Amino acid sequence: MTEPARHYINAAWRDDGGALAASVNPADGSVVGQYVPGSAALADEAAAAAKAAFEAGDWAASPRLRAQALLEIADALAAAKDEIADLVVAENGKIRKEAMGETMAGVSESRYYAGLARDIRGSMQEIAPGQLSLFAREAAGVAGIIVPWNAPVTLLIRSLAPALAAGCTAVIKPAAQTPLVHARIMECLASCPSLPPGVVNSVNEDGIAVGQAMVASEDIDVISFTGSSRTGKLIQEGAAKTLKRVGLELGGKAPALVFPDADLDRAVVEITHGVLPIAGQMCVAVARILVHESVAGEMEARMAAALGAVRVGPGADPSNECGAIIDLENRKRLEQIIERAGDEGRMILRGTASETGAFLTPTMFAIDDVTSDLVQEELFGPIVAFETFTDEADAVAKANATVYGLAASVFTADGTRALRVSRAIRAGTVWVNAHLRLFAEAETGGYGQSGLGRLHGPEGLADFLETKHVYFEPGRIA
């Protein structure tokens, strides 16, 4: 993009004369473009515009209008898919196949919630003769959406689409690492004729002031945040001052459990695919491989070969299978983790950094100590732990040994075991003989310190809806 990424408040593009900041390509360090950082004052202005649009207009009471707007958003995103995907590759560093998949997932999400917008229903209960209780599902108000850098399209739309479907208005804070992607998405939204002014607003950020203002704002009723558990806790603490609702999808430490009867060919393919998305910078990526001791040797050798063969390089090259780490600072952090893994565990495959760009090849290390920080903490990179278990109970105990519970996978030919183990694992999503299958129709979310609430699916509306009880006695109405 040649123009700096600006704010979008009450259907107007704003730059307010602020100093520009650069967006950098992690693959080569080049400047992709510039953006205008925001401020707490702009966040407050955006929240006020969203509140006015919610209270004064017919948006919240017009499900067909909301459905039409979401369909227009889907069409606009689809028309701009190539530009958006190219920007994701340039700013985020992921391979283009992932960037396009993410963009089209945003299209799917918008269309899915367009349908649900027209099917939000209440209920009625007759408490006693002549005494009726009506239960209405109403929009919660203004939604504040804080978007991370690792999937700037999908992780925006999966919160924005249900918020709009429910009848909320919105204020968005994009990630500082992907402002140009976000600006292009906002251009798509601005082109939608059915989206009234003030319903969607956006303020850029290069620090924490905008996010803090959104969390503290009395004009914002709901915060939807995707990011680290540490930041999620701070958001929940800040939101407590105004008792606003908070939806959080936070960190993960997804285990993949491989039982002795598993199809190892399939398991290797699926787990390799599960380790690599966004160079491992994904909350549901495979972070731990738990293998029955009877097949551990074979599985270790196969996984080392598969991960060692992965092509790492610029996302624009279709032959590459894994893109860049988001920046050099995070690559350095991961290199230090690899050194620790070699000291505390047994290095199976050591990742190496590139001479130029923020690239890092996959690492796999064996470890027995489930209390180690290397097992307990989210590493957020192409680094995976290899662990063994003795029986089903041991497998479940180790899978549940961290504070996280976002996702897991189970590989076995025994359908009864698959169901039994899936139920025993404390995670919001468990895939059987697969990993990393995400759909607009299927809820995701976490147990424990992986978050609060659910995104996607019908339950994705819940954070943005209130239930109102209206009681009346028909015979007493004048």
C-alpha positions in Angstrom: 0.0 0.0 0.0 1.4 3.4 -0.9 -0.9 5.4 1.4 -0.3 5.2 5.2 -2.8 3.1 7.1 -5.2 5.5 8.9 -7.9 5.3 11.5 -11.5 4.8 10.6 -14.0 6.6 12.9 -17.7 7.3 12.2 -17.3 6.4 8.5 -14.4 8.9 8.0 -10.7 8.2 7.5 -8.5 10.0 10.0 -4.8 10.7 10.4 -4.9 13.6 12.8 -1.4 14.7 11.7 0.4 12.1 13.8 3.9 10.9 13.2 4.1 7.9 11.0 5.4 4.5 12.0 6.8 1.8 9.7 5.5 -1.7 9.1 8.4 -4.1 8.5 8.6 -7.3 6.5 10.0 -10.0 8.8 11.3 -12.0 5.8 13.8 -9.4 4.7 13.6 -6.4 7.0 12.2 -4.1 4.3 9.6 -1.4 5.0 6.2 -2.6 3.6 4.5 0.7 4.3 3.6 3.2 7.0 0.7 3.7 9.4 -0.6 6.4 11.7 -0.5 5.4 15.4 -3.5 6.1 17.5 -4.0 7.5 21.0 -6.3 7.0 24.0 -8.2 10.1 22.9 -9.0 8.6 19.5 -10.0 5.4 21.1 -12.5 7.3 23.3 -13.8 9.1 20.2 -14.3 5.9 18.4 -16.1 4.4 21.3 -18.4 7.4 21.6 -19.2 7.1 17.8 -20.0 3.4 18.2 -22.2 4.1 21.2 -24.1 6.8 19.3 -24.6 4.5 16.4 -25.9 1.8 18.7 -28.3 4.0 20.6 -29.6 6.3 17.8 -29.9 4.0 14.8 -32.0 1.0 13.9 -28.9 -1.3 13.5 -29.6 -3.4 16.6 -33.3 -4.0 15.7 -32.6 -4.8 12.0 -31.5 -8.4 11.5 -32.0 -8.3 7.8 -29.9 -5.2 7.4 -27.2 -6.8 9.5 -27.3 -10.0 7.4 -27.0 -7.9 4.2 -24.1 -6.0 5.6 -22.2 -9.2 6.5 -22.9 -10.6 3.0 -21.5 -7.4 1.5 -18.4 -7.7 3.8 -17.9 -11.3 2.6 -18.1 -10.2 -1.1 -15.8 -7.3 -0.6 -13.2 -9.5 1.2 -13.5 -12.1 -1.6 -13.0 -9.5 -4.3 -9.8 -8.2 -2.5 -8.5 -11.6 -1.5 -5.3 -11.5 -3.5 -4.3 -8.0 -2.2 -5.1 -9.0 1.3 -3.2 -12.3 1.1 -0.2 -10.5 -0.4 -0.2 -8.0 2.5 -0.5 -10.8 5.1 2.6 -12.5 3.5 4.5 -9.2 3.5 3.6 -8.0 7.0 3.2 -11.3 8.9 5.7 -13.5 7.1 3.5 -16.6 6.7 3.4 -18.6 3.5 0.9 -17.4 0.9 -1.1 -20.6 1.1 -1.8 -19.9 4.7 -2.5 -16.2 4.0 -5.0 -17.1 1.3 -6.6 -19.7 3.5 -6.9 -17.2 6.3 -8.5 -14.6 4.0 -11.1 -17.0 2.7 -11.8 -18.2 6.2 -12.8 -14.6 6.9 -15.2 -14.7 3.9 -16.7 -17.9 5.2 -17.1 -16.5 8.7 -18.9 -13.4 7.4 -21.3 -15.5 5.3 -22.0 -17.9 8.2 -22.9 -15.1 10.6 -25.0 -13.4 8.0 -27.3 -16.4 8.2 -27.3 -16.5 12.0 -28.2 -12.8 12.1 -31.6 -13.7 10.8 -32.2 -16.5 13.3 -31.6 -15.0 16.7 -34.7 -16.1 18.7 -36.1 -15.6 22.1 -38.7 -17.7 24.0 -41.9 -17.5 26.0 -43.0 -19.2 29.2 -46.4 -19.1 30.8 -45.6 -19.0 34.5 -49.3 -19.4 35.6 -52.6 -18.7 33.9 -52.5 -15.1 32.5 -48.9 -14.6 33.5 -46.4 -14.6 30.7 -42.6 -14.2 30.6 -41.0 -13.3 27.3 -37.2 -13.8 27.0 -35.6 -11.7 24.3 -32.0 -11.9 23.0 -30.6 -8.4 22.5 -27.3 -6.9 21.5 -25.0 -6.3 24.4 -23.9 -2.8 23.1 -20.5 -1.7 21.9 -17.9 -4.4 21.3 -14.2 -3.7 21.6 -12.2 -6.1 19.5 -8.4 -6.4 20.1 -6.8 -8.3 17.2 -3.4 -10.1 17.3 -0.8 -10.1 14.5 -0.6 -13.9 13.8 -3.9 -14.1 11.9 -5.0 -10.5 11.3 -7.9 -11.4 9.0 -9.5 -14.5 10.6 -9.0 -13.3 14.2 -10.7 -10.0 13.4 -13.6 -11.4 11.4 -14.4 -14.2 13.9 -15.1 -11.6 16.5 -16.5 -8.8 14.3 -18.9 -11.0 12.4 -20.8 -12.4 15.4 -20.7 -8.9 17.1 -22.4 -7.4 14.0 -24.8 -10.3 13.6 -25.9 -9.8 17.2 -26.6 -6.1 16.6 -23.5 -4.7 18.4 -21.4 -1.8 17.1 -17.7 -2.1 17.3 -14.3 -0.5 18.0 -11.3 -2.4 16.6 -7.6 -2.2 17.6 -5.4 -3.9 15.1 -1.9 -5.3 15.9 1.0 -2.9 15.4 2.7 -5.6 13.2 -0.1 -5.8 10.6 -1.6 -2.4 10.2 -1.7 -2.5 6.4 -3.6 -5.7 6.2 -6.1 -4.3 8.6 -6.4 -1.0 6.6 -7.2 -3.0 3.5 -9.9 -4.9 5.4 -11.3 -1.6 6.6 -11.4 -0.4 3.1 -13.6 -3.4 2.3 -15.9 -2.6 5.1 -16.1 1.1 4.2 -17.3 0.0 0.7 -20.4 -1.8 2.1 -23.5 0.3 1.5 -25.6 -1.5 4.2 -23.1 -0.7 7.0 -24.3 2.5 8.7 -21.7 5.2 9.8 -20.3 4.6 13.3 -21.2 0.9 13.4 -17.5 -0.2 12.8 -14.6 2.0 13.9 -10.9 1.3 14.0 -7.9 2.9 15.7 -4.3 1.9 15.0 -1.9 1.2 17.9 1.9 1.1 18.3 1.9 0.6 22.1 -0.7 -0.1 24.7 -2.6 3.2 25.2 -5.4 2.5 22.7 -6.0 -1.0 24.1 -6.0 0.3 27.7 -8.5 3.0 26.8 -10.8 0.5 25.2 -10.7 -1.8 28.2 -11.4 1.2 30.6 -14.0 2.9 28.4 -17.5 3.2 29.9 -18.9 3.3 26.3 -17.6 -0.2 25.5 -19.7 -3.1 26.9 -17.8 -6.1 25.7 -14.1 -6.8 25.0 -13.2 -9.7 22.6 -9.4 -10.4 22.8 -7.2 -13.0 21.3 -3.6 -13.1 22.5 -1.4 -14.2 25.3 -2.7 -15.4 28.7 -0.6 -12.8 30.4 -2.2 -9.9 28.5 -5.6 -11.6 28.8 -5.3 -11.5 32.6 -4.4 -7.8 32.5 -7.5 -7.1 30.3 -9.8 -9.0 32.6 -8.4 -7.0 35.6 -8.8 -3.7 33.8 -12.3 -4.6 32.6 -13.4 -5.4 36.2 -13.5 -1.6 36.9 -16.5 -1.2 34.6 -17.8 -4.8 34.9 -17.8 -5.2 31.2 -18.0 -8.6 29.7 -14.8 -10.2 28.5 -14.3 -12.9 25.9 -10.7 -14.3 25.8 -9.0 -16.8 23.6 -5.5 -17.1 25.0 -2.4 -19.3 25.0 -2.2 -23.0 24.3 0.1 -25.9 24.6 -1.6 -28.4 22.3 -0.6 -32.1 22.8 -0.9 -34.7 20.1 -1.3 -38.2 21.6 -0.1 -41.1 19.5 -1.3 -44.6 20.6 0.4 -47.8 19.5 -2.4 -48.7 17.1 -2.3 -45.4 15.3 -1.7 -45.1 11.6 1.8 -43.6 11.9 1.9 -42.4 8.3 -1.1 -40.3 8.9 0.0 -39.2 12.3 3.3 -37.9 11.0 1.7 -35.9 8.2 -1.0 -34.4 10.5 1.4 -33.6 13.3 4.0 -32.0 11.0 1.2 -29.9 9.6 0.1 -29.1 13.1 3.6 -28.0 14.2 4.2 -25.6 11.3 1.2 -23.2 10.9 2.4 -19.6 11.0 5.9 -21.0 11.9 4.4 -22.4 15.0 3.1 -19.0 16.1 -0.5 -20.2 16.5 -2.2 -21.0 19.8 -3.6 -24.4 18.6 -0.3 -25.5 16.9 1.1 -28.9 18.1 3.5 -28.0 20.9 3.9 -31.5 22.5 4.0 -34.9 20.8 3.0 -37.6 23.4 3.8 -41.1 22.1 3.3 -44.6 23.6 6.6 -46.0 24.5 6.2 -49.0 22.3 6.2 -46.9 19.1 8.3 -43.9 20.4 11.5 -44.9 18.6 9.8 -45.2 15.2 7.7 -42.1 15.7 10.7 -40.0 16.8 12.7 -41.0 13.7 9.8 -40.3 11.4 9.0 -36.9 12.9 12.7 -35.9 12.8 12.8 -36.8 9.1 9.6 -35.0 8.3 10.4 -31.8 10.2 14.0 -31.8 9.0 12.7 -31.9 5.4 10.5 -28.8 5.8 11.4 -25.9 3.4 11.6 -22.7 5.3 11.8 -19.3 3.5 9.9 -16.3 2.2 6.1 -16.8 2.1 5.8 -15.5 -1.5 7.7 -18.6 -2.7 5.1 -21.4 -3.2 7.8 -24.1 -2.7 8.3 -23.0 0.9 6.3 -24.8 3.7 7.1 -22.5 6.6 7.5 -18.8 6.7 9.2 -16.2 9.0 9.0 -15.5 12.7 7.2 -12.2 13.2 10.4 -10.3 13.9 14.1 -10.7 14.7 13.5 -10.0 18.4 11.2 -13.0 18.7 13.5 -15.2 16.6 16.3 -14.4 19.1 13.9 -15.3 22.0 13.3 -18.7 20.3 17.0 -19.3 19.7 17.5 -18.9 23.5 14.7 -21.4 24.1 16.4 -23.9 21.8 19.6 -23.6 23.8 17.7 -24.3 27.0 16.0 -27.3 25.4 19.4 -28.7 24.5 20.5 -28.3 28.1 17.3 -29.6 29.9 16.3 -32.3 27.4 17.7 -34.3 24.6 18.0 -32.5 21.3 16.5 -34.6 18.4 16.4 -31.9 15.7 18.0 -28.5 16.3 16.6 -25.5 14.5 18.9 -23.0 12.8 18.4 -19.4 12.1 18.9 -17.8 8.7 21.6 -15.2 8.0 19.0 -12.8 6.7 15.3 -12.5 7.7 13.6 -13.8 10.7 13.6 -17.5 9.7 14.0 -20.5 12.0 13.9 -24.1 11.0 11.9 -26.6 13.2 13.2 -27.9 16.5 12.2 -31.1 18.3 13.6 -32.1 21.6 12.8 -35.0 24.0 12.0 -34.3 27.6 10.6 -36.3 30.6 9.9 -33.5 33.1 6.4 -32.3 32.6 7.0 -29.6 35.3 9.7 -27.9 33.1 9.0 -24.5 31.7 9.7 -25.9 28.3 6.6 -28.1 28.7 4.5 -25.7 30.8 4.9 -22.4 28.9 3.7 -21.5 25.4 6.9 -21.1 23.3 5.1 -19.7 20.1 7.5 -20.9 17.5 8.4 -24.0 15.4 9.6 -25.9 18.5 8.0 -29.1 19.7 8.6 -31.3 22.7 8.7 -35.1 22.3 7.4 -37.1 25.3 6.4 -40.7 26.0 3.6 -42.4 28.0 3.1 -45.9 29.3 -0.7 -46.3 29.1 -3.9 -44.4 28.5 -4.1 -43.0 32.0 -0.5 -41.8 31.8 -1.3 -40.2 28.4 -4.3 -38.3 29.7 -2.5 -37.2 32.9 0.4 -35.8 30.8 -1.9 -34.1 28.3 -3.7 -32.4 31.2 -0.5 -31.5 33.0 -0.3 -27.8 31.9 -2.4 -24.8 32.8 -3.7 -24.6 29.2 -6.6 -26.4 27.6 -7.2 -24.9 24.1 -6.7 -27.9 21.8 -5.4 -31.4 21.5 -5.4 -34.3 19.0 -5.6 -38.1 19.5 -4.3 -40.7 17.0 -5.7 -44.2 17.4 -7.6 -46.8 15.4 -9.8 -47.6 18.3 -13.0 -45.5 18.1 -14.0 -46.2 21.7 -10.6 -45.2 23.0 -10.7 -42.0 20.8 -14.0 -40.9 22.4 -12.9 -41.9 25.9 -9.6 -40.0 25.7 -11.2 -37.0 24.0 -13.7 -36.7 26.8 -10.9 -37.0 29.4 -8.7 -34.3 27.9 -9.4 -30.9 29.3 -9.4 -28.9 26.1 -11.9 -26.9 24.1 -11.2 -28.8 20.9 -10.0 -32.4 20.4 -9.3 -33.6 16.9 -9.2 -37.4 16.3 -6.7 -38.7 13.7 -6.3 -35.1 12.5 -5.0 -31.8 13.8 -5.9 -28.2 13.0 -9.4 -28.4 11.5 -11.1 -25.1 12.0 -14.6 -24.1 10.7 -16.9 -21.1 11.1 -19.6 -23.6 12.2 -17.6 -25.2 15.0 -17.0 -23.5 18.3 -13.4 -23.0 19.6 -12.2 -21.9 23.0 -10.3 -22.9 26.0 -10.3 -24.5 29.4 -8.1 -23.2 32.2 -5.8 -20.4 31.3 -6.6 -20.7 27.6 -9.5 -18.3 28.0 -13.1 -17.6 28.5 -16.1 -18.1 26.2 -16.3 -19.5 22.7 -15.7 -18.2 19.2 -17.1 -19.5 15.9 -20.4 -21.4 15.7 -23.7 -20.4 17.3 -22.1 -20.0 20.7 -19.9 -17.3 19.1 -22.9 -15.0 19.4 -23.1 -15.4 23.2 -20.5 -12.8 24.2 -22.4 -10.2 22.2 -25.9 -10.9 23.4 -27.9 -10.2 26.5 -31.0 -12.0 27.7 -33.9 -9.7 28.7 -36.9 -11.0 30.7 -40.2 -9.1 29.9 -43.1 -10.1 32.2 -46.7 -9.1 31.7 -50.2 -10.2 32.5 -52.2 -9.8 29.3 -55.5 -9.1 31.1 -54.1 -6.1 32.8 -52.7 -4.3 29.8 -54.9 -1.3 28.9 
